[in-house]
Amino acid sequence: MTRLILTLALSTALTGAAAAQDITRFNLGILGGENAQDRMSSNECYRAKLEEALGVPVKVFTPADYDGVIQGLLGGSLDLAWLGASGYGKIFLTDPEAVEVRLTKQNMDGSTGYYAIGFARTDSGIASMDDVKGRSFAFADPNSTSGYLIPGAELSAKYGKLDDYFSAVKFSGGHEQSLVGVHNGDFDAGVAWADGLGNWEDGYNSGAIRKAADSGLVDMNNLVEIWRSKLIPEGPMVVRKALPDAVKDKVTQLTADLWEQDPECAYGVASGQAKDFVPVDHATYEGVIAARKMQESK
């Protein structure tokens, strides 16, 4: 994208070694939701670019669940991660000084939001969420925005206590696990995230559904969309606040330029096709943070 602002452009003109003079390593955290090897592969080009730019070793960490990344950022062992809005909310509510919001994903239509998509097997006889009453349902992870917080709140508002509405409510462990579980008949229905743009047959343009379709984990002809949430703000790329400003600016600019410099690499980072990575601020997530705070107070 166009250089963010003049001051950022000036600061990122430093050499990699100079920018990294106050750090000896840099750790990138990748949220759960797909197997660790796939996460490593999708982000290897990004890791290598960060390492070249900073002039220090960059390692990728792929915890089994969302909370592993959240705790890594809170504890200072991770330096950069892409989070869902709810995950960022948990960090902010725990320690407002732990991370800084920098960028978010911009979709092909210019929007910066996505949806929780409900789905079932095509041959299940389920055509809407009304049909899932008395059947099993899979959420992704308790710290997932689209995999739990938002669909849980919206579905509860319509159907009441979900443990009573569904025969069983499960946490699959991630969006990929929910998709594969429904596809294989382990759950009757579930939710995963997507931008909602493009074709269902492709898994839409970007998101967990697209990644599962691209990797051949699911055949989209065997799945049907049965529900869609209200628009959710795209999650942020965050950096550890205690990092030197030059380091934060350098990794921000590298990422902001990724769709122009290396679209194939950006595709892996974005979990599919997108338009750009664009600036975002904390105010974008205040609504989700409020919802998260309310949920935690129950």
N, C-alpha and C positions, 0 to 999 in steps of 0.2 A: 504494500500500500504506500501511498505518499508519505514521506517522512512525517512523523507524528507532530512534532513541534520543533522550532529552531533550537531551543536549548537542549532537547533530547538528541537532536542530530549532532550538535556540537560535542556533547558528552560521549556519544557513542563513536566519535571519530578516533578515540583512543585506540591504541593497539590492544590485541588480546592480552598480552602480558601485562601491560600497564593497567588495564581494566581489572585484571584479576590479582593485582599486586597484594591485596589484603586477604585473599582466600587461597587455599591449597587444594581444594577439591570442590566439586559441585554435584549435588544429588537431585535427580529428577524422579518424582513419584508419579506413578500411573495408577489410577483408580482400578479396582477390581471390576468384574463384570464379564470378562472373557479370560481364557486361560493365559497363564503368565508368559508362555513362549510367544503367543500371538501379540501380546502387548509389547514385548521386547522387540519383536520383528517390526511392528508398525511404527515404532518410535526410534529405531536404530539410526536412521538418517538424521533425525532431529538431535539425538544424543551426540552424534559425530559433529554436527554443525556447532552445537554449543561448546563442545570441547575445543574445536578449532578457534572459535571466537574468543573464548576465555583463556586459553592457554594452560588449562589445568585439567586433570582427569575428571570426566563426567560419568557417573554411574546411574543406571536406571534401577529403581526399586519397584517391585510389583507385589505389594501385599495382597493377601488373599481376599480381604474385604475393604470396604471404603474407609473404615475406621483406622486401618493401618496407615493410610496416607494422612488422614486427619491428625492422628497422634504424632506422626513424623514431622508435620509442619508445626504443631504446637510445641513439640520437644526440641525443635531446631535441627533435627537430623536430615530433613529434606529442605531443599532450597526453592524448588519450583514444582508446581503441579497444576493440572487442569481439574477443576472441581465442579460438581453440581452446585446449584444455588443453595440447597439445603446443607451440603457439606461445608460450604463457606459459612453459612449461618451458624453451624455448630462451633466452628473455629472462632468466629467473631464473638459469640456469646460466652465462650470460655476465656478468650484472651483477645481483646480488640487490637492489641499491638503485635500480634504474632505474624500477620501477613498483610501484604498490600494487593489490592485488586488492580490488574493492569489491562488485560485484553479479554475479548469474548469473540465467539464465532459469529460471523455474518453469513446468513443464508443467501442462496442465489437470487432471491427476490428482494434482497436488501434488509430483510427483517433480522432480528436478533432474538428469536424465540423458538421454542420447539414444543412438542406435545408428549404427554403420556398416552400411548396407544394401547387400547385393550384388544386382545386377539384370542381366537380359539381355532380349533381345527375345522376345516371346511366341512368335514363329514360328521361333525359333532351334533348338528342340529341347533347350534347356538348362533343366533343372528344379532343379538343385542345383549347388553348387560342384564336386562330383565330375565333372559333365558338362563343365566348362570345361577339363579337362586337355587339353593340346595345342592350345588356342585362345588368342586374344589377350585381355589383361586390362588395364584402365585404372585406375590410382590417380589421385588429384587433384593433390596438391602434396606435396613432401617434408616440408614443415612443417605439414601438416594432420594433426590427431589422427585423425579418422574417415576421412579420405581417404588415409591411408597408415600412420601409426604403429601404430594398434591393429589394423586388418585385416591389415597386413603381418606383424605379430607373430603373430596368431592363425592366419592361413593358413599361415605358415611352420612353426608348431608342428605342424600337422596334415599338411601336404603336403610339407614339406621345402623345399629351395631353389626359390623361385618362378620363377626364370629357367629352371629345368629343367622345372617342372610346367606352366607356360603356354608357348605358342609364342612369345609376346612380352609383355613387361611394359612398359607405357608410363605416363608422367606426362602427363595431358591438359592440365594447367594450372589445373584447378579443378573443383569438383563439377558446375557447370553444363556445362562442357565434356565431362566424363565422361558425363553423362546424354544430352546431345545426340549425342555420338559413338557411344554404344551404340544410341540410337534410330535414328540414320542409318546404322548398319551399319559404322562405322569401327572399332569394337572389338566383340568378341564378348560381353564382360561388363565390369562395373566396379563401383565402390562410390561411394556418396554418403551424406550424413547426413540423418537424420529422427528425430523423437521416437518413431515407432512407434505413435502413438496415432491413433485415427480410422480412416479408410478408405484403402486402397491407391489406389483410384480417384481420390482427391483429392490424392494425394501425402502422405498422413498429415496431421496437424494443423499441423506446422511443420517447417522445415528446408529444405535445398537442393532436395529432391524436390518439396516443396510449392511453392516459389517457381518452379521450372521448369514445374510443372503450371499454376499460376495465370497465368503469363505466356504460356502456349500454346506453349512451346518443345518440349514433349513431350506426346504423347497417352498417358496412363497405360494405356490399353487395349492399347498396343503393347509394354508392358514388364511383366516378371514379377519378383517378389522371389525370389531363389535362396539367400540366406544372410543371417544377421544376427549381428553381434558381440555380445559381452557388453556390459552397460550401461556407457557412458562418461560421466564427469562433464561436465555442461554447462560450456562455456568461460566465462571471467570477463570482465566489463567491468573494464578497468584504467585507472588515471590515472597520469600522470607524477608520481613521488614528490616531485620538487623544486617542484611547484606550491604556492602558498600553501594552507594548510589550509582556509581559507574557500572557496576556489575548488573544491577537491576535494569538500568537503561539499556545496556548492551543486549541482554537476553530478550528484553521487550522489543527492541527494534528488529532483532534477528527474526523473531516470531512474526511480527507485524509484516515483514517483507516476504514471508515464506511462500505465499501463493504466487507472488511475482517471480521469485527466484527459483523455486523448485516445487511445482504443483503436485508432483507425485508424492513428495515427502509430506507436503501439507495435507494431502488426501488422507494419509495414514494418521496424522495428528488429529484431524477433524472427524475421523470416523466416517469419511465419505466426502462427497462433493460439496463445496461451499464457495462463497465469493471472496471472503477475506477474513482476517483477524483484525478487529477494530478496538479502539479504546473504550473502556467502560469504567464506571465508578461505583462506589459503595451504595449510593442512593438507589441504584437499579435493583438491589437485593433487599431493600428494607421490608417489602411486603412479605417475602419468603422468610426472612429472619423473624418477623413478627409471628408468622404461622408456626415456625419451628419453636419459638419461645412458648407459645400457647400449648403446643403439643407436649413439650417437656414439663410443663407445669401441671399436667393432668395426673 
